[in-house]
Amino acid sequence: MSAELETDIKDADMPDRRGRPGRLPVEGSSKITRRITLIAVLVGIFLAVGKFLVWQSSHSVGILSSLIHSILDLSGALSSFFAVRYAALPPDQNYRFGRGKVESFSAIFQVCLIVLGAFHLIEEVLERIAEPVALTQGGFAIAMMVLFIAVTIWLLIAQSWAVRATGSLAVRGDRAHYFADLLANIFVIIGLGLSTFTPFIWADALVGALMALWLLLTAFKVARLAWAQLMDMELNPEERALITRLALQDPQVKAVHDLRTRASGPHIHIQMRLDLDDHVSLTDSHDIILAAEKRLMGAFQAADILIYPHPSACGDVHGNEHFHRHD
């Protein structure tokens, strides 16, 4: 982990800010994600080139499966590299809610690459099972895979700290890729060892088949994360409960209604209705709402907050009832 990245993450590493979008200022979150995605791209290039050279010398389908995985990791890392920078651009006249959802589209792009890679790998495995090929340079290949594992572990540690600090979906997706790559490398070493030093020459192809299934599982996990943001899924219950508690810290706030939340890259959007005493003046209502916004911004520094006051004795439902059925 670079010294600058470690310093930025330590500054952000507060217990109430870990792993949640919107908890850091956009500038702080963007600074961390920009650096970690650059590191992921450089590591991806190193792994892809290294595994290509090892595959050329060993002709192992296990190495090939790991190479495909690393190429997908690199493609995903490049996608995240550009996505986190675009997502951090400030809102403008055309994009009033910012561009945070580009991280979700980046994740969907990664899913498509993973699925294509998995089916290509399955095709290669079937050919190798039909016509087994003896491996060459097995010892060299194993030694290189150990090196690749060490580099991947280092990157995963850095990415985990970045996710802990920012909650970035793009970095989380990248980490899922590289964690799968770590497991792939371990299985590849096992397959190489069995194929090189035992009569089980088919073990290498078996490892390739297992990794194809693992790739598909990884695609499902990343797609589920992207789906949640693209479909404006609510924040988790703990986050919503915290928002409600912060709003109710002022005794003049009688109740919280119509709370809606959603994440969009490094940002979150919060809107709610606060019930106030019927006799509170418009000026006092403004002060109460402003104080509530400041409390929320203290916990969610990248939040876009919209609050409107409402007399507590009035039971009217505002807006389209269709969107209030589950409040």
Secondary structure, DSSP 8 states (H G I E B T S, - for coil): --HHHHHHHHHH--GGGTT-TTSS-HHHHHHHHHHHHHHHHHHHHHHHHHHHHHHHHH--HHHHHHHHHHHHHHHHHHHHHHHHHHHTS---SS-TT-STTHHHHHHHHHHHHHHHHHHHHHHHHHHHHHS----SSHHHHHHHHHHHHHHHHHHHHHHHHHHHHH--HHHHHHHHHHHHHHHHHHHHHHHHHHHHHSS-TTHHHHHHHHHHHHHHHHHHHHHHHHHHHHTT----HHHHHHHHHHHTTSTTEEEEEEEEEEEETTEEEEEEEEEE-TT--HHHHHHHHHHHHHHHHHH-TTEEEEEEEEETT-----S-GGGSTT-
